[in-house]
Amino acid sequence: MRVLITGITGFAGSHMAEMLLKHPGVEIFGIYRRRSRLDNLSDLRDKLFMIEPGVADKETIQSAFAPGKINIIDCDLLDPFSVQKLIGSVRPDRIFHLAAQSHVPTSWNSPAATLQDNIMGQLNIFEAVRQAGIDPLIQIAGSSEEYGMVYPDEVPMRESNPLRPLSPYAVSKVAQEMLAYQYHQSYGIKSIVSRGFNHSGPRRGENFVDSSFARQVALIEKGKQEPVISVGDLTSKRDFTDVRDMVRAYWLLLDKCEPGDVYNIGSGNTRPMQEVLDMLLGMSRVKVDVKVDPTRLRPSDVMILWADSSKFMEATGWQPTIPYEQTLRDLLDYWRERV
Ligand code: NDP
């Protein structure tokens, strides 16, 4: 089976590639951009096989491709021509569409770029699939952020909850989901949307809040930062799953769930960000003070994310296996090795 991962240089994409290396019979392809940092793939360096930029016709890709490797090809999803060339040549059986402008705070500063990247990138994939005349299963990475404004009697969140997005990022994810629905209805494109709740672990981008805390603790331990951590609002609650459990869930989503449908994926445990910080401070080897930084506060924040994933669990048998304490410890150790 041939699998294409968009966003392979990102957090979830790199873990997806790592997991698929253990699946016999899976041929792995991924896309990167010329300016992409390949840090998240550095542990897999000896498995990487870069197909030369510009080499994207079907025959050359067939002969250039290396079995047992992660084959990566230069492609910007915003360029419809490159995407058509890529999809038409690779002809994947499964696509994990993980590429996105994925950071909520960035979406406040760059709303147009966020909408453009997330919506047009996906549109280009769908159109390329149609053009190539192939029929792959496609995972679309939706987000719990789509729920946005939630009232106290609406948790834990089910797929039937209203979507009241509170950031440009969340709007882009609702649009991705609507596009998936429309292309499924209109053209039979076999996409399945995961509404993923927060996931974390090693390689989590340093601008995400839990990773920012962990990185600051690691810097302080090494004496590279004053022993003070800057934080934003710590009252909001999030439902965290380990990224390694999440990518396993994405695989099961395509194995067992219904094209055209939407599934929540989350642990079902919600906790205030204050608790996340306290857990990390408890793991710290040094004493750390905490300071509120008003620049880290958002124009409107989602106060609670709490998953009801029973629909997904019943369809697939999936259960998270890695406790959050372990996820945070692995994230902190990741930063200890890097700062
Ligand atoms: P990251 O930000 O770590 O990775 C995003 C990836 O997308 C990068 O590889 C980036 O490439 C790539 N990308 C962005 N735009 C383009 C483009 N135009 N063309 C090609 N590649 C592009 O995100 P995550 O791994 O954390 O998230 C994966 C998906 O899951 C995203 O859709 C995200 O919105 C969604 N999600 C994530 C959650 C989480 O908690 N992590 C929760 C719910 C949903 P480059 O390296 O070049 O920048």
Residues whose N, C-alpha, C, O or C-beta is under 5 A from the ligand:
A	BS01	NDP	G7 I8 T9 G10 F11 A12 G13 R33 S36 R37 C75 D76 L77 L78 H97 L98 A99 A100 Q101 S102 D117 G121 A141 G142 S143 S144 G196 F197 N198 H199
